[in-house]
Structures are given as C-alpha cells and as structure tokens.
Amino acid sequence: MRPSVTDEMLFAAYRAYRQFIPESRDREPLTWHTVPNAFMYMLPYLFLAYLARRANTHPIRLLFLPTVIATTLRCTFQYHIETPELAHLNWVRGLAALLTIAKALDFAFARDGRFRIGETKLRRINETLPSDYHRPNVEDIQDELQAKIHRQTLLPVGLCDALEAGLSLRGIGWDYGRGQFVPPFDRPLQRGPFLKATAISILQCALIVDICESLIKLHPGVGPYGGTLFLHDLPLYMRYTLSTIVHALAGMMIIACVRLGYDICALFAVAFLDHSPLSWPPIFNNPWAATSLHDFWARRWHQILRHVFLVYGGYPGQWIGGQCGMVIGAFLASGFFHEFGIYIVGRGLDHRATLFFVMQAAGIFLETLWKKFRSRPVGGLGGRIWTAIWILGLGQICTDAWLARGIGGALLSPAWLSPTKRFLWPTLRHLLGQSS
C-alpha cells in the first residue's frame, strides 16, 4: 500500500528532526579532537550578538536566527561523552545549548537591538566612530554597577561588543536587566584585595564540592548508572531523614559549583581583562536565610538564568495570562529547561523535576494570598519553615529524578585531587580501626 501524502510529510519531518537531534546510538564520541566541532555554534551565535549591538540590523537578525538554532542543536546533539561518571558534562552541554538558543531568540526579536545602560543609540555596521555611550552621573555604588563601566581593551570594538552581549547572563548593566535584584557586595572593591578574596573563595568552594560529593556517594542509592534518594528498606523516619540530608548536601554542592565557576570567571576577568571588581557582584545572597519562596527565588538564589526563563516562558505567559501567567510561564520554562537539558544524557525524561518548579509558582501564589488576607508578607521563623518545606521537603522529588539518570554519580573531584578521598577517609578508617 502506497503511503499517503501525510505519512510522507511526517516521515520527512522526522528525518529532518533526526538530522539535528540524532538517536543516542548515532551520536559520535566527544573527544579532544571533536571538541571544536561540538562548540562551533558559538561562531554564528556571537555574530548574532554582534548584530544585536548594531543599528538597523533587525531583519538580518531574524533571517539569521534559524541558522543559529539549527547549528546549536546539531553541534550539541551530534556528540556525546560516553564515560558514565562524566555524564553530567553532557547535561551541562545541553543546558548551554538551551541558554544559547534563548539568548539568540532575544537578540533576534529585540527590534532595536540590545543597549547598555547609558546608551541611546548603537553604532552602524563597520562604523568606527565611538557610540554615544557615556559614563552617567552616579551617586552610589548601585548606580555605578548598573551603568556597567568598562575600560578600553585591546580587542576590536566589534568583537568586544559580541563577547559582552553574548556572554552576559544576568544582564547587569544592560537594558533587559533593569530592575533585577543585585546582592550586596561582600568583597573589597579594590583590585588586589578583590583578587585575593576571590582566590580564597575558589579554594573554599572547591573544598565544599569535594566534601559534599564524597558524602553523597556514601549513599548506596547513588551511582553513575541511576539510583534513588529513597531507600525503601529503611523505616519511614530513617528513610526521609537520610533523603533530606543527601538532598541538602546536593543543594550545598550545587551552590558551591555555581560559585566556583563564577569566581573563576571573575578572577580571570579582573586579573587579565582589566574588568572592574564592580562588574562582578556576588552570585548568591545566602539562600539558606530565605524567609519565603519569593525571597528565595527573587533575591537569594542566583539570577543567571532569569532572562532565559522569561524568554522561554515568562513573556509568553504574560501575554496569555498577565502577571500570573508570567510567574507560571517562568517556572514552567525553568522545569523544561533543566529537564530537556538532561535529555542529551540519553536516559529519557522524568518530569518530576518540571513538577517541582511549577509547584514553586503555586507556593508563591499562596504567599500572595496570605499577604492579601493577613496584610503582612510571609516571613520570620514561620516563613523559614514554610520555605524549608517547599525547598528541602518537596524539592527531593527533583533530586530523585536527577539521581535516576545517574547525575549523582558525577565525578566532580577526582580521587588524586580530593583531600577528602585521599586524607580524610583513610584517616577516619584508621582511627575507627584502632578504636574497634
């Protein structure tokens, strides 16, 4: 029987889809020789970022957008790290691809391009004259931070514009980042003391990652091939006490990993690119001190992906359902972002993580109702307990979904580089052996 036109079109669409997202068995191993190919999408992406910093480029940005998206998907999904202990790097690559696509969408659909705070117009393509960007009158550190003052560099102006727009995540100092909360500085703003404090922070974060990873891997349900947070052979109270401890350790490790990466970038930028320390405010604002879900997500947790979630879900949700739609859309986008990022690992989807993020929107709506009927916001000791229930309690479904895909077996601190594995564990075994 001859296939219908509809069947042929569906088959052709499937074949086209698999050209960009091949089956796991058809992917190539990611090696040092193929790394340049895997990240080749950064070239068209940075060109799009450059166009977003030039006047009268909106039509060409829209036309170039499909190329950036297609190249990003192809380069990301064509290659795969096969070592199970390094599967988390596939996840990171998947998240990076989704982040790149979100930024590309923003660059393409921003009609007038992207402006630094203080700019009123952009250069034209190939224009060498300086733009009208100026140092605005500032009255305090916060104003100067938002102005995003930069010194001149030796790189070409066009390349600087592309790198700054393309690699900016929080949007501090950019038009799309206006109004977001910036944590107060906790380090000196002089270059030398800032570099010293940042180097110490890097060592501290690396040690925290090492200790947390080593402790988490003592849990028998954690491994590179999958696992679970909940040991069903244990009594109920022991099962959930253990799962809460491991979940909290995972949270500490995530915070330390993000801080570690951010601090390394800050150290490099201030030491070698002549960035001002003022351009690198803290990435977190003590998440453990949150007194409400709104406080946790809007002020305490990192805001690196804030604009990404707004592009994918917040702005469409606002168009559909106003402010409520924006909140739901942003958290739904967060769930899908984390879940589809892990799809590249090749172990399917588990939307318990998506459910966790959507539930955060419900919790924030409940806080809004509380404030409306009680005439005061959620806060104090009760607010801390409330936040802990949502993050440390309900958040375990998210961690368990990631452990099921083997993320818990990630090799973050090799044994030869780990103080915990090389010194602490052998010392404890020796002491325990002597005491017995």
C-alpha angles and dihedrals in degrees: 000000000000114000117247124248089254092054091049092049092049091048091049090049090050091050090049090049091052090052088067101029107030125191115273091252091055097054123106124236114260108236135162087267094054098041092093090054092048092056099035089111089077090076098062089036093056090046088056089049088052091052090051087061093053129079124248096015100116097110094048091047091055091048092048095048097085090054092055093047094046093046092048093052094044096048093045101046097036092071131052135186104229101194106100093214089058096047089111088069088062087054091051090050090051092050090047090053093051090047091051092051092049091051090046091053089051093049092048098048098040095103098203096032128244122309133198114230104270096036124109100176139018133232119259120242111288091006110145098185114105116261121240090261107135141170105268123215107273128195101183144009093269092057092048090048092054090048089061097213113204131186121228116272134200092245121100114271094242093052091048091052092049094048095045094047095039098046098039108107110167093041095229106168093015131104094246092052098058115130099016119132116259116198116239116261116264097180135066115273094216111101100237098045090043092055091048093049091047092050090051090049090052091055092046093050092047090052092048091050090050095049095044093047092049092049094046092052090058086071107098092218094062123090145129093259096054136282144165140260092222122072104203093194090069125084113266097256093047092046094055095037089056093043091051092051093049091045091052090048089051089052091050090049093050091050091048093047093051092046091047093054092044093048092050090053091046092050092050095045096048095040100042109014096046094238118164115248084233088072091063110061119171116291096214133035103209100287091195090067095059114134097191140013090254090052091048098050100033102039113009106041122067117276097208094117098034095108092043091058091046091053095047099040117347099069095040089047091050090052090052103037111008120232094343090051090050092055093046092044094050094051092043089052089049091054094047091044093057093040100046089043089062091048090086089066086074099232101111131248130300112186095194085098090053089049091054093055094045089051088060089065089053090051092051091050089053089052089051091052090048091053091047097051100031095040092227133079126249109271148119124057092327090054092052091052090047091051092046091054091055098040105030096029110035091026089073091080088062094049091046091052090054094045089053088064093050098256090131090066093060115138104229100150116033115222093244090055098039119101089192096053096038101042116005100051095044090047092051092047090051093049093045090048091053093047092052 
